[in-house]
Amino acid sequence: MTPVRTVNRRPAALPALVCLALALALTGCSAESAPQAEDHGPAGTSAAAPEEGATAPGGATASRDKGGKTVPAPVRVTIPSIGVDSELMRLGLNKDRTVEVPPAEKGMTAGWYTGAAVPGERGAAVIIGHNDTRYGAAVFHDLRKVGKGAEITVRNAAGGTARFKVTGTETVSKKAFPSQRVYGQPVNGRELRLITCDGEFDKDGHTVDNLIVYAKRG
């Protein structure tokens, strides 16, 4: 039996979490290169996408929740109502402290943001995926079709599953991304957010909105 490797991730101080939350809107979902982060003020700072070809941190099969206990890391997400069945890569932060997104050539693979909760554990977990890339439609292309009550299942490295029910969706401007509600708000339950790009394209070929799906563990 292959031993499970662990990641010793210390809980961040609240001020650091709040500052980080303000830098996690997704931009440039189908961009040819990474745009620079733009400061729109405390409630609307948008993040740059990584350069295409960038690799997300990975390799570990376990992580620590905010209480410090070791729990298996998530490895797969399924959304039966829209035909999504994707492995999960691990996403951290870029050097400029903006959130990573999956590289364009892996557009059909979603990613778990390791700075948030482990799916199924206490807190709000975040899974990010492209709507489309220069290679075509991507893993969350049909995410806007997800309805209230739809089931989302996340499987972990130990074979366990966490099931969530969609409670709502919203489309927001990247210039007014609700960072505090998505990332920074204290969550006592076990919740999940799915995030992708949405809306019209600007003159640089970037979508102007984000689609957010909110779900709670069933």
N, C-alpha and C positions, 0 to 999 in steps of 0.2 A: 504494500500500500504506500503510495507516494505521500510523504509528510506534507502537511499544509503549512505554507509559509505565512508569516504574519507581518503586518505593518504596524509599527508603534506610532500611532498618530495621536498626539496630545491634544486635548480639547483647547480651542483657542479662546482667548479672553473676549468678552462681549464687545468691547469697543472695536477690536480687530475684526470680528465677525460683521459688525454693522458696516464698517468701512469697506470690507470686501464685498458685502452685498450690493453696495452702490456701484460696483464695477462689473456686473455680470449680465447685462443685456447682450443678446446675440446679434452680431451684425455680419454682413458679407457672406450669407449662406452659400451663394454660388459665385463668389468673387474669384477672379483669377489670382489675386494676391491679397495679402492681409492689409486692410485699411488701418489707419492709426486710430487709437481711442480718442473720442471727442468728449470734452467736459461740458455737459449741459446743466450742471448744478447738482445739488445733493440728491434730487429725486430722479435724475434722468441721465446719469453718466452711462454711456454705451461702451461696450467692449469690442476690441478687435478680434477677428478670427485669426487663427494661426496660419502661417504660410502653408500652402498645399504641400503635402508630403511630410509634414511634421508628424511625429509619432507620439501617441499618448503614453503616459507612464503606465506600466503594467507589469505582469509577471507574478504578482502576489495573489494568493487565493483566499486571503482573509484580511480583515481590517478590524478596527476597534470602533465601537459606537461611542457616543458622547459620555457614557457612563464609565468607559475605560475597559469594558469586557471585550474579549476577542470573539468576533462573529464572522461567519463565512461571507466572503464578498459576493456580490451579485454577478452572475455570468450570462444571463439570458432574460429577455423581456418578450412577452407575447401579448398581442391585442387581437383576439380572434375576430372581432367585428369588422376589422379593416385588413385582416390578413397579414399582420405584422408578426414575425417570428425572427428575432435578431439576437445574435450574440451581443454582449456588452463589453466594450473596451473601457479602460479607466481614463478619466479626464481630470487633469489638475489645472494648474495655472501657467500661463505664459510668463516670460521674464518680466513683462510689464505689469504683471498682476492681473491680467485679464483672463477670463476663463477660456480653456481650450475647447475646441469642437473637433469632431472626427475629421480626418483629412478627406479631401474631396474624392480621392480614389477609393475610399471606403465609405461612400455615401449610403450604402445599404446596411451599415452597421451603426447602431446607436451607442451612446456612451454614458456611463454613470459618473457624475461629478463627485469626486472623492472628498471635496470640502464640505459636502452636505451629509445628511444622515445615510446610514445603510438602509436600503429598502426593507421595510418590515419592522425596523427598530424604531424607537421613539424619536420623533422629529420629522422633518420634511426632507425626503430624498428627492434628488433631481436627476432626470435622465434627459439627455440632449440628443437630437438627431436632425439631419438635414431634411429639408423639404425637397430640394433638388440641388444638383451640382452641374458643372459643365459636362458631366458624363450622362446626365439625364435625371429622371425621377429618382428620388432617394427614399430612405426607410420611412420617414414620416410624411411622405407626400400626401397621404389621405388622412392625416391626423385631424383635419377640420371636419371629417365625417363622423368622428367619434361622438356618440350621444351620451346623455346623462344615464347612469346606470350600467354603462358598458364595463366589462371586466378587463382588468390588466393583471397579468401574472408575472412575477419576477422570481426566477429560480436562482439559488445560490450555489456556490462551489461544493457544498456538502450534499446537494440534491434536495434541499428544502425549498419550499415555495411560499411566497407571500402574495395574497390576492387582494386586489384593490378594486373599488367601484368608483367610476367617474362621478364627481359631484358637480362639475361645471367646467366651462371653457371661457376664455376671453381672448380677444385680439387687441393688442395694445401697440401704440407707436413706440419704436425703439427710443425715441427722444423723451418718452414719458414712461419708461419701463418701471413697473411696480416692484422694485427690488426688495423693499422692506417686507411686502406681503409675500413675495415668492421665496426669498432667502433668509431675511433677517427676523421675521416675526417668530417669537417663541411658540413652539408647537408641542403640546402635551401628548397629542395622539400620534398615530403612525400614518403619515401622509406621503403622497407622491406627487411630483410635478413633472410633466412632460413638456418640453419646450422645443419649438422649431421656428423657422422664419416663415413669414406670410405676407400677403399684401402685394401692392404694386412695386415696381422697380424704380429706383431713382436714376439719375443721369449716369451714375457710375456702375449701374448694373446690380445694385444691392437692393434687396427688399426692404421696405420701410417699416414693416411691422413684425411683431413676434406673436405667435399663437401659444397660449399656455393652457394646458389641460390639468385640472386639479382632481385628485382622487384620494380616497381614504381607504384604509385597510378594512376589508369586509369581515 
